């Protein structure tokens, strides 16, 4: 289960308002007095020489945060910070810095460690970080998990190297446990001494900065409450460094008084499941009992010599922090943001006022609309009394904790963790983006974090920044650059819909198809009123001729509604395209092969010229390889199924011309072009294989066809390529890594009004702008 599955309950909470909304002890919206300027974007990165171009630059599109920041670290002097995320990297930042900087990058790592990035197999579940820790005695020493390994930086993150521990299961993006802390701890006085807890694969420790590792003598963990391998939480006692605590999922807290190599004893009497363990300067260990309920768990305290005691607030404490200056003072936060404070070591709790979200959002403007908080870790500021720092659902927040006043302010500039699904550059209009979790964006600024997201609200609904909803596809009407349509997961708050004002506001279509919306999928607009939608999860394809007031089923065979256009909502299947030069003309790809045989008689490329009423098959079977048996295709390294990822697009301004990639991770998949609405196909260039995504930009001077950017392989070298002469010559490699954070590419769109500019979406690090100068 990834973060989106775990957020299912949170989505409901976000829509509940009254249940977890405003009030004493909760978070409330801000006011205009809190407004501050959005943080500036980071400057572009100039790449080295690229043959044929005077300059090539990459720049992160300033969206900001957006995913789950699952842990935060602060140095003892309060000067240096580190945080981790569930799907996209870890980050470091000094208090005076303008941005967070990613920890695992093409600059900080050795090339042999990321080019290519090794297969983590079952030891990791993406590019997230499952544990991170600053050494208490040396803030420049950082330990973090990545790709199932433990890494060490000795220079504050400028460089980072893999330690010798064999890959172990460290799952940054699985279930509730990805929010639990800490999975890594460092000796309070010796930065070379480290202990690591894994997901069901024991506890490991090193005394020599990771050169050698040994397994600690702790019992096997039970399964987590969602069935995942149980996590070990680990902790050195800061006042007695030879004392080490390990919380073993399903069993409870264990202790060794002779270091991690010693014998661990069970400290019976406490909870069996925990989301957070924290050490206090007075020797106490606090354990947040995890029950998956909002009111079920206790906050437990283990005091050496005194044993266990417990307290309980109005809601379950998911995370807790101890004030370093006043060990009797605790700050606890419930799973959905209720804040509680104790002045008696956790015996009793009162509501804590943690302030309003600043209207400007702090550094990232769109966060100003938040009213909710989903915590993963909280720390008191060691320099500023009554200030806390929170790793939470959409970034890092700074909170002023006081009974009478305060504010909650975003501090996330530089963190980019949105998982992208599409990008669209409208001729004569704006650039638009879609993503998991935070749906549709209009890019109004490339120089500051002032961009905002929207989504189609249902009738009578109101936009809320708290909504978490998956968006998959977006398109524009050729006669109106301000009219766009988009697909978002349907709920009582949102549904597929449109904007008529260039993305300022979005409305759900007035009616849903009789067959329902499905979930996800691809959408194409031939005009403001003629729209075709191919939903995912094997739902029925539909079209409208009246702007969504009524929908009719697509019937490829002329009689029966056609289903099974895409098997799952998370598959990036872009299998419908509108020819913007011919109203009513759409082309689509339909699944051709099931169980490696030609069992579906409708497979192939289909065309409609009347807006979706009737369809004719232009090509039968697999595009580019008609009538070749599936077994022979696989021998050629080609995918015979064509129900997985793909992309089909009409070439802008070239009536009847299509480009297609059947990308499904088969190394031999070709890159195709048709000049006759899909009747016949040829390879764009024989050197190209395995294209994941592509996009067109304005034609180069002297060229009649657009430039074409793509992410794929040329002569077995993977990277971002461009052809500015429509493949008369071999495409040029721009960069092996469009994102310095090592994220792969999911979508590309070129700027139709500016030659050499393209936007590249990544699978976990937002969007990158590419600019070429010839």
C-alpha positions in Angstrom: 0.0 0.0 0.0 1.5 3.4 -1.0 0.8 6.8 0.4 -2.4 7.3 -1.6 -4.0 4.2 -0.2 -3.1 5.3 3.3 -4.5 8.7 2.6 -8.0 7.3 1.9 -9.1 8.0 5.4 -7.4 11.4 5.4 -9.3 12.4 2.2 -12.5 11.8 4.1 -11.3 13.8 7.0 -10.4 16.7 4.7 -13.9 16.8 3.5 -15.4 16.5 6.9 -14.6 20.0 8.1 -16.6 19.9 11.3 -15.1 16.7 12.6 -11.5 17.9 12.4 -11.9 21.5 11.5 -11.6 24.8 13.3 -11.7 25.4 17.0 -9.5 25.6 20.1 -6.7 23.0 19.8 -7.2 22.7 16.1 -5.9 24.5 13.0 -7.8 27.3 11.4 -7.5 29.4 8.2 -5.4 32.5 8.3 -6.1 36.1 7.5 -4.7 38.8 5.2 -2.4 40.1 7.9 -0.4 36.9 7.7 0.4 37.4 4.0 4.0 37.3 3.0 5.8 37.1 -0.4 6.1 33.7 -1.9 9.6 32.3 -1.9 11.7 32.8 -5.1 12.4 29.9 -7.4 15.8 28.5 -7.6 17.9 29.6 -10.6 18.2 27.4 -13.7 21.0 24.9 -13.9 23.2 25.3 -17.0 24.2 22.0 -18.5 27.5 21.2 -20.1 28.1 21.5 -23.8 25.5 19.8 -26.0 26.3 19.4 -29.7 24.2 21.7 -31.9 23.1 24.1 -29.1 24.6 27.2 -27.7 23.1 26.5 -24.3 20.8 24.0 -22.5 19.4 24.8 -19.1 17.1 23.0 -16.6 15.0 24.7 -14.0 12.5 23.3 -11.5 9.0 24.6 -12.0 8.2 26.2 -8.6 5.2 24.3 -7.4 6.5 23.2 -4.0 6.2 20.2 -1.7 2.9 18.4 -2.2 3.8 15.0 -1.0 4.2 13.5 2.5 7.2 14.8 4.4 7.6 11.9 6.8 10.4 13.0 9.2 12.4 16.0 10.4 15.7 16.4 12.1 17.2 19.5 13.8 20.8 19.9 15.0 21.4 20.6 18.7 22.3 24.2 18.0 19.1 24.7 15.9 21.1 25.7 12.8 20.8 22.7 10.5 17.7 20.8 9.4 17.0 17.6 7.5 13.8 16.0 6.4 12.7 12.9 4.5 9.8 12.2 2.2 7.9 9.1 1.2 8.4 9.0 -2.5 11.0 11.6 -3.5 14.3 12.0 -1.7 15.4 13.7 1.5 16.4 17.3 2.0 18.8 19.5 4.1 18.7 23.1 4.9 20.4 25.7 7.1 18.2 28.1 9.0 19.4 31.0 6.8 19.1 29.2 3.5 16.4 30.2 1.0 15.7 26.6 -0.1 15.8 23.0 1.0 18.4 21.1 -1.1 17.9 17.4 -2.0 20.3 14.9 -0.4 20.5 12.2 -3.1 21.4 13.9 -6.4 23.6 13.6 -9.4 25.9 16.1 -7.7 26.1 14.5 -4.2 26.4 10.8 -5.3 29.1 9.0 -7.2 28.1 8.3 -10.7 28.5 4.5 -10.3 25.8 4.6 -7.6 23.1 6.2 -9.8 24.0 5.7 -13.4 22.2 3.4 -13.7 20.3 3.4 -10.4 20.4 -0.2 -9.2 17.3 -2.2 -8.8 16.3 -2.1 -5.2 14.1 -5.2 -5.7 11.9 -5.7 -2.6 14.1 -3.7 -0.2 12.7 -0.3 -1.2 9.5 1.0 -2.8 10.5 4.1 -4.8 12.9 7.0 -4.3 11.7 7.9 -0.9 13.7 7.8 2.4 12.6 5.6 5.2 14.8 7.0 7.9 17.2 10.0 8.4 19.2 11.2 11.4 21.7 14.0 12.1 24.5 13.0 14.4 23.8 14.9 17.7 27.5 15.6 18.2 28.3 16.7 14.6 25.5 18.2 12.5 27.5 17.7 9.3 27.2 13.9 9.7 24.0 12.5 8.3 22.7 9.0 8.0 19.8 8.1 5.7 18.2 5.2 4.0 17.8 5.2 0.2 17.1 2.3 -2.2 17.4 -0.2 0.7 20.9 0.9 1.7 22.2 3.1 4.5 24.2 6.1 3.4 26.4 8.6 5.2 27.4 12.2 4.6 30.2 13.8 6.5 29.9 17.3 5.0 26.3 18.4 5.6 24.9 16.7 2.5 27.3 18.1 -0.2 28.4 14.5 -0.8 26.9 11.2 0.3 28.2 7.7 0.1 26.8 4.2 0.6 27.8 2.3 3.7 28.7 -1.4 3.7 25.4 -2.7 5.1 23.8 -5.1 2.6 20.4 -4.0 1.3 17.7 -4.3 3.9 14.0 -3.7 3.7 13.4 0.1 4.3 10.0 0.9 2.9 9.5 4.7 2.6 6.1 4.5 0.9 4.2 1.6 2.5 1.2 2.1 4.7 1.1 4.0 8.0 4.5 2.8 9.0 6.2 5.1 6.5 5.3 7.9 8.9 6.7 6.2 12.0 10.0 7.5 13.6 12.8 7.0 14.2 14.2 4.1 12.1 17.8 5.4 12.5 19.5 6.9 15.5 23.1 8.0 16.2 25.0 7.9 19.4 24.7 11.2 21.3 28.5 11.7 21.5 30.1 9.3 18.9 28.9 10.1 15.3 30.4 6.8 14.0 28.0 4.7 16.2 24.7 4.1 14.5 21.7 1.8 14.9 19.1 1.1 12.2 15.7 -0.5 12.4 14.3 -2.2 9.3 10.9 -3.5 8.1 11.0 -7.0 9.4 14.7 -7.7 8.8 16.1 -7.0 12.2 18.1 -4.2 13.8 21.6 -3.4 12.6 24.4 -1.4 14.2 27.9 0.0 13.3 30.6 1.5 15.4 32.8 2.6 12.5 30.6 4.9 10.4 29.2 2.0 8.4 32.3 0.1 7.4 31.2 -2.9 9.3 27.7 -3.9 10.5 26.3 -6.4 12.9 22.8 -7.6 13.8 21.4 -6.7 17.2 20.0 -9.4 19.4 16.4 -8.4 19.3 13.4 -10.7 18.7 11.6 -10.9 15.4 9.0 -8.3 14.8 5.4 -9.2 14.2 3.4 -7.9 11.3 2.2 -4.3 11.3 -1.6 -3.7 11.7 -2.0 -3.5 7.9 0.0 -6.7 7.3 3.2 -5.1 6.2 6.5 -6.3 7.8 6.8 -4.9 11.3 9.1 -1.9 11.7 11.7 -1.6 14.5 12.0 1.9 16.0 15.4 2.6 17.5 16.7 5.1 20.1 19.8 6.0 22.1 19.3 7.4 25.5 20.8 10.9 25.3 21.6 11.0 29.0 23.0 7.5 29.2 24.4 6.7 25.8 25.2 3.0 26.6 21.4 2.5 26.9 19.6 1.6 23.7 15.9 1.2 23.2 14.2 -0.8 20.4 10.5 -0.8 19.9 9.6 -4.1 18.2 6.3 -4.1 16.3 3.8 -6.5 17.9 5.9 -7.1 21.0 6.7 -3.7 22.6 9.8 -1.9 24.0 13.2 -3.5 24.6 16.3 -2.2 26.3 20.0 -2.9 26.3 22.1 -1.1 28.9 25.4 -2.1 27.3 24.9 -0.6 23.8 23.5 -2.1 20.6 25.8 -5.1 20.9 24.3 -6.0 24.4 21.5 -8.2 25.6 18.0 -6.7 25.1 15.4 -7.2 27.8 11.7 -6.8 27.3 10.1 -3.8 29.2 6.7 -5.4 29.6 3.7 -3.5 30.5 3.7 -1.0 27.6 2.0 -0.9 24.2 2.6 -3.4 21.4 2.3 -1.0 18.5 3.8 2.5 18.3 4.1 5.3 15.8 6.8 7.4 17.5 9.3 7.0 20.4 11.1 9.9 21.9 13.8 10.3 24.5 13.7 13.0 27.1 16.7 14.6 28.9 15.4 13.3 32.2 15.8 9.7 31.0 12.2 9.1 30.1 11.1 7.3 27.0 7.8 8.4 25.5 5.9 5.9 23.3 2.9 6.9 21.1 0.6 3.9 21.1 -0.8 3.3 17.6 -4.3 1.9 17.2 -5.3 3.3 13.8 -8.1 5.1 15.7 -8.3 8.8 16.5 -9.1 8.3 20.1 -7.8 4.9 21.0 -4.2 5.0 22.0 -2.4 6.3 25.1 0.8 8.2 25.4 3.1 5.9 27.4 6.1 7.0 29.5 8.8 4.6 30.6 11.0 6.0 33.4 14.0 3.9 34.4 13.5 2.8 38.0 9.9 3.7 38.0 8.5 1.7 35.1 5.5 2.5 32.9 2.8 5.2 33.3 0.4 6.5 30.7 -1.8 9.5 29.9 -4.4 10.3 27.3 -5.7 13.4 25.6 -9.0 13.8 23.8 -7.4 12.2 20.8 -4.7 9.7 20.1 -1.1 11.1 20.1 0.4 10.1 16.8 3.6 12.1 17.3 5.1 13.7 20.4 7.9 16.2 21.2 9.6 17.0 24.5 10.7 20.6 25.2 14.5 20.4 25.6 14.4 23.3 28.1 11.4 21.9 30.1 11.2 18.1 30.2 7.8 18.2 31.8 6.3 19.9 28.8 5.2 17.8 25.9 3.5 18.6 22.6 1.5 15.9 21.0 -0.5 15.8 17.7 -3.2 13.5 16.7 -3.3 11.8 13.2 -5.6 14.4 11.8 -4.0 17.5 13.4 -5.6 18.0 16.8 -2.8 19.4 19.1 -2.4 18.7 22.8 0.0 19.9 25.4 1.1 18.4 28.7 2.8 20.2 31.6 3.2 17.1 33.8 5.3 14.6 31.7 2.3 13.3 29.8 0.0 12.4 32.7 -2.7 14.9 31.6 -3.3 16.9 28.5 -5.0 20.1 27.5 -5.7 21.5 24.1 -2.8 23.4 22.6 -3.4 26.4 20.4 -0.9 26.1 17.5 -2.2 29.0 15.4 -3.7 29.5 12.0 -2.2 28.7 8.7 -0.8 31.9 7.4 -2.9 33.0 4.5 0.1 33.4 2.2 1.1 29.9 3.0 4.6 31.1 4.1 7.1 30.2 1.4 4.7 28.4 -0.9 1.6 30.4 -1.6 -0.9 27.6 -2.3 -0.5 26.3 1.3 -2.3 29.4 2.6 -5.6 27.7 1.9 -4.9 24.7 4.2 -7.0 24.1 7.3 -5.7 20.5 8.1 -2.5 19.0 9.4 -1.4 15.4 8.9 1.7 15.0 11.1 4.6 12.6 10.8 7.1 14.0 13.3 7.3 17.1 15.5 10.4 18.7 17.1 10.7 21.7 19.5 13.1 24.4 18.3 16.3 24.2 20.4 16.8 28.0 20.0 13.4 29.6 20.1 11.0 28.8 23.0 7.4 27.9 22.0 8.4 27.1 18.5 8.0 23.7 16.9 8.8 22.2 13.5 6.5 19.6 12.0 7.0 17.1 9.2 3.5 16.8 7.7 1.3 15.8 4.8 2.3 18.5 2.3 5.6 19.9 3.6 7.4 21.3 6.6 5.6 23.7 8.9 6.8 26.1 11.5 4.4 26.4 14.4 4.3 28.9 17.3 2.8 27.1 20.2 1.0 29.3 22.7 -2.3 29.3 24.5 -3.3 32.8 23.2 -1.7 33.4 19.9 0.4 31.8 17.2 0.7 30.8 13.5 1.3 27.8 11.4 3.6 28.7 8.5 5.0 26.7 5.6 8.7 26.3 5.3 9.0 24.0 2.3 10.7 26.0 -0.6 12.8 23.6 -2.6 11.0 20.4 -1.6 9.3 19.1 -4.8 7.5 15.8 -4.3 4.4 15.8 -6.5 4.0 12.8 -8.7 3.2 14.1 -12.1 0.7 12.7 -14.6 0.5 15.2 -17.4 1.6 18.5 -18.7 -0.1 20.7 -21.4 1.1 23.8 -23.1 -1.9 25.6 -24.8 -1.1 27.6 -28.0 -1.6 31.2 -27.1 -2.4 30.3 -23.6 -0.8 29.0 -20.4 0.9 25.8 -19.3 -1.1 23.4 -17.2 -0.1 20.5 -15.1 -1.8 17.5 -13.4 -0.6 15.3 -10.6 -1.5 12.8 -7.9 -2.9 14.3 -4.7 -3.0 17.9 -5.7 -4.7 17.9 -9.1 -4.6 20.7 -11.7 -2.1 23.6 -11.8 -1.8 26.7 -14.0 1.7 27.9 -14.2 1.5 31.6 -13.6 5.1 32.1 -12.4 8.4 30.6 -13.2 10.2 32.8 -10.7 8.4 32.2 -7.4 6.3 29.7 -5.5 3.1 31.5 -6.2 1.4 29.0 -8.4 -1.8 27.4 -7.2 -3.9 24.3 -7.9 -7.5 23.8 -8.6 -9.9 21.0 -9.5 -13.5 20.6 -10.8 -15.8 21.1 -7.8 -19.2 19.3 -7.8 -22.4 21.3 -7.8 -22.7 23.4 -4.6 -19.2 22.6 -3.6 -16.3 24.9 -2.7 -12.6 24.6 -3.4 -10.4 23.5 -0.5 -6.7 23.2 -0.5 -7.0 20.2 1.8 -8.5 18.0 -0.8 -6.3 15.0 -1.8 -7.4 13.6 -5.2 -5.7 11.9 -8.2 -5.8 13.8 -11.5 -4.7 11.9 -14.7 -5.3 13.9 -17.9 -6.0 17.4 -19.3 -6.7 18.8 -22.7 -7.8 22.1 -24.4 -10.5 23.1 -26.9 -8.8 24.3 -30.1 -11.1 27.3 -30.6 -10.6 28.6 -27.1 -7.3 28.6 -25.2 -9.1 29.3 -21.9 -11.4 26.2 -22.2 -9.9 23.0 -20.8 -11.2 19.7 -19.6 -9.6 17.3 -17.1 -10.0 14.0 -15.4 -9.9 13.7 -11.6 -11.0 10.9 -9.2 -14.7 11.3 -8.7 -16.1 11.9 -5.2 -18.7 14.0 -3.5 -16.2 16.9 -3.7 -14.7 16.5 -7.2 -15.3 14.9 -10.6 -14.1 15.2 -14.2 -14.9 18.6 -15.5 -13.8 21.8 -17.2 -12.7 25.4 -16.8 -13.9 28.2 -19.1 -11.6 30.9 -17.6 -8.2 29.5 -18.2 -8.0 27.5 -15.0 -9.0 30.1 -12.4 -12.1 28.1 -11.6 -13.1 24.5 -12.4 -16.6 22.9 -12.5 -17.5 19.3 -12.6 -19.5 18.3 -15.8 -23.2 18.8 -15.1 -23.9 15.1 -15.5 -22.0 11.8 -15.3 -22.3 9.0 -17.9 -24.8 6.3 -17.1 -21.9 3.9 -16.8 -20.1 6.2 -14.3 -16.8 8.0 -14.4 -14.6 5.0 -13.7 -11.4 6.3 -12.1 -8.6 8.1 -13.9 -8.1 7.7 -17.6 -7.5 9.9 -20.6 -9.6 12.8 -22.0 -9.5 14.7 -25.3 -11.4 17.8 -26.5 -12.2 18.4 -30.2 -14.1 21.5 -29.2 -15.8 23.1 -26.2 -18.7 20.7 -26.6 -17.2 17.6 -28.2 -15.2 15.6 -25.7 -14.1 12.0 -25.5 -13.2 10.2 -22.2 -11.6 6.8 -21.9 -11.7 5.9 -18.2 -9.4 3.6 -16.5 -10.2 0.5 -14.3 -11.8 -1.1 -17.4 -14.7 1.2 -17.5 -16.7 2.2 -20.6 -15.5 4.9 -23.0 -17.9 7.8 -23.5 -18.3 11.0 -25.6 -20.3 14.2 -25.4 -21.5 16.6 -28.0 -23.0 19.1 -25.6 -20.2 19.9 -23.2 -21.0 17.2 -20.7 -24.7 17.7 -20.2 -25.2 14.2 -21.7 -22.8 11.3 -22.5 -23.1 8.5 -24.9 -21.1 5.2 -24.9 -18.3 4.6 -27.5 -19.3 1.6 -29.6 -16.3 0.4 -31.6 -18.3 -2.5 -33.0 -21.3 -0.3 -33.8 -23.6 -2.0 -31.4 -22.2 -2.5 -27.9 -20.6 -0.1 -25.4 -16.8 -0.6 -25.4 -15.0 -1.1 -22.1 -11.5 -2.1 -21.1 -9.6 0.9 -22.5 -7.2 0.9 -19.6 -6.8 -1.7 -16.8 -5.8 0.5 -13.8 -6.1 4.2 -12.9 -2.3 4.4 -12.0 -1.3 3.4 -15.5 -0.2 6.3 -17.6 -2.2 5.3 -20.7 -2.8 8.2 -23.0 -4.7 6.4 -25.7 -7.0 9.1 -27.2 -6.1 12.2 -29.2 -8.1 14.9 -30.9 -6.9 16.3 -34.3 -7.1 20.0 -33.5 -7.2 20.9 -37.2 -10.4 18.9 -37.9 -13.3 19.3 -35.5 -14.9 15.9 -34.6 -11.8 13.9 -35.5 -10.3 11.6 -32.8 -8.0 8.6 -32.9 -7.7 6.0 -30.2 -5.7 2.9 -29.4 -7.6 -0.1 -28.1 -6.3 -3.2 -26.3 -5.1 -5.8 -28.8 -3.8 -8.8 -27.0 -4.9 -10.7 -23.9 -2.9 -13.6 -22.5 -0.4 -13.1 -25.3 -2.9 -14.2 -28.0 -5.0 -12.2 -30.4 -8.2 -12.8 -28.5 -9.8 -9.4 -28.8 -11.2 -8.7 -32.2 -11.5 -5.0 -31.6 -7.7 -4.4 -31.1 -6.0 -1.7 -33.2 -6.2 2.0 -34.1 -9.7 3.5 -34.5 -10.8 6.8 -35.9 -14.0 8.9 -35.7 -14.8 11.9 -37.8 -18.2 12.7 -36.3 -17.2 13.3 -32.7 -17.5 9.7 -31.5 -20.8 8.6 -33.0 -19.2 6.1 -35.3 -15.7 4.6 -35.5 -13.7 2.9 -38.3 -10.6 0.7 -37.7 -7.6 2.1 -39.4 -5.1 -0.6 -38.3 -5.7 -4.0 -36.8 -3.6 -5.6 -34.1 -0.5 -4.1 -32.7 0.5 -0.8 -34.1 3.7 -1.0 -36.1 3.6 -4.8 -36.2 0.2 -5.9 -37.6 -0.5 -9.6 -37.6 2.8 -10.6 -36.1 2.2 -13.4 -33.5 2.7 -12.4 -30.0 5.4 -14.9 -29.3 7.5 -13.5 -32.2 7.0 -10.0 -31.0 8.4 -10.9 -27.6 11.4 -12.5 -29.2 12.0 -9.1 -30.8 11.7 -7.4 -27.4 8.4 -5.8 -28.3 5.3 -5.6 -26.1 2.4 -7.5 -27.7 -0.2 -6.6 -25.1 -0.8 -2.9 -25.6 -2.9 -2.5 -22.5 -0.1 -1.0 -20.5 1.4 2.5 -20.8 1.3 4.2 -24.1 1.0 7.7 -25.7 -0.9 8.6 -28.9 -0.8 12.2 -30.2 -1.7 14.1 -33.3 1.2 16.2 -34.5 0.2 19.9 -34.0 -0.7 21.7 -37.2 -0.2 18.5 -39.4 -3.6 17.2 -40.2 -3.8 13.4 -40.1 -0.3 12.8 -38.7 0.1 10.7 -35.5 3.0 9.8 -33.2 2.8 6.8 -31.0 4.8 4.9 -28.4 3.6 1.6 -27.0 5.9 1.9 -24.0 5.5 -1.0 -21.6 9.1 -1.5 -20.4 9.9 -3.8 -23.2 13.4 -2.8 -24.4 12.6 -3.3 -28.1 9.5 -1.1 -28.3 9.8 1.2 -31.3 8.7 4.8 -31.8 6.1 5.3 -34.6 4.7 7.9 -37.0 1.7 7.8 -39.3 0.8 10.3 -42.0 -2.6 8.8 -42.8 -4.6 8.8 -39.5 -3.0 5.5 -38.4 -3.5 3.3 -41.5 0.2 2.8 -42.0 3.1 3.3 -39.6 6.9 3.8 -39.8 9.6 4.2 -37.3 10.5 7.8 -36.6 14.2 6.8 -36.3 15.6 3.2 -36.3 17.9 4.0 -33.4 15.1 4.8 -30.9 13.6 2.3 -28.4 11.5 2.3 -25.3 10.1 5.8 -25.3 8.1 6.6 -22.2 6.8 10.0 -23.0 7.1 12.7 -25.7 6.0 16.2 -26.5 6.1 18.8 -29.4 7.4 22.3 -29.2 7.4 25.1 -31.7 9.3 24.3 -34.9 12.9 25.3 -35.2 13.7 28.1 -37.6 13.5 26.8 -41.1 11.6 23.6 -40.1 8.0 22.8 -41.1 7.3 20.3 -38.4 7.6 20.9 -34.6 10.6 19.9 -32.5 10.0 16.7 -30.6 11.3 16.0 -27.1 11.2 12.5 -25.8 12.4 10.3 -22.9 13.7 7.0 -24.1 16.7 5.2 -25.5 18.9 5.9 -28.5 21.4 3.3 -29.3 20.8 1.8 -25.8 21.5 5.1 -24.0 18.6 6.3 -21.9 17.9 10.0 -21.5 16.0 13.1 -22.6 16.4 13.6 -26.3 15.3 16.1 -28.9 14.9 16.2 -32.7 14.6 19.6 -34.3 14.7 18.4 -37.9 12.0 15.7 -37.6 14.5 12.9 -37.4 16.4 13.6 -40.6 19.4 13.2 -38.3 19.8 11.2 -35.1 18.1 12.8 -32.1 20.4 14.7 -29.7 20.9 13.7 -26.1 20.2 16.7 -23.8 20.7 15.0 -20.5 20.7 11.6 -18.9 18.9 13.0 -15.8 16.4 15.8 -16.4 15.8 15.8 -12.6 19.0 16.0 -10.5 16.9 14.1 -7.9 17.1 11.0 -10.1 13.4 10.8 -10.7 12.1 9.2 -13.9 10.0 10.9 -16.5 6.2 10.5 -16.8 5.1 13.2 -19.2 6.5 15.9 -21.6 5.0 18.9 -23.4 6.7 21.4 -25.6 5.8 25.1 -25.7 4.0 25.7 -29.0 4.8 29.4 -28.9 8.5 29.2 -28.1 11.0 27.1 -29.8 13.3 25.0 -27.6 11.2 25.1 -24.4 9.6 22.0 -22.9 8.2 20.9 -19.6 9.1 17.5 -18.2 7.1 15.8 -15.5 8.8 13.3 -13.2 7.4 10.4 -11.2 8.2 12.0 -7.8 9.9 15.3 -8.1 7.5 17.7 -9.8 8.2 19.3 -13.2 11.4 20.6 -14.8 11.6 23.3 -17.5 14.0 22.7 -20.4 15.3 25.6 -22.5 17.5 25.3 -25.7 19.4 28.0 -27.4 20.6 27.4 -31.0 
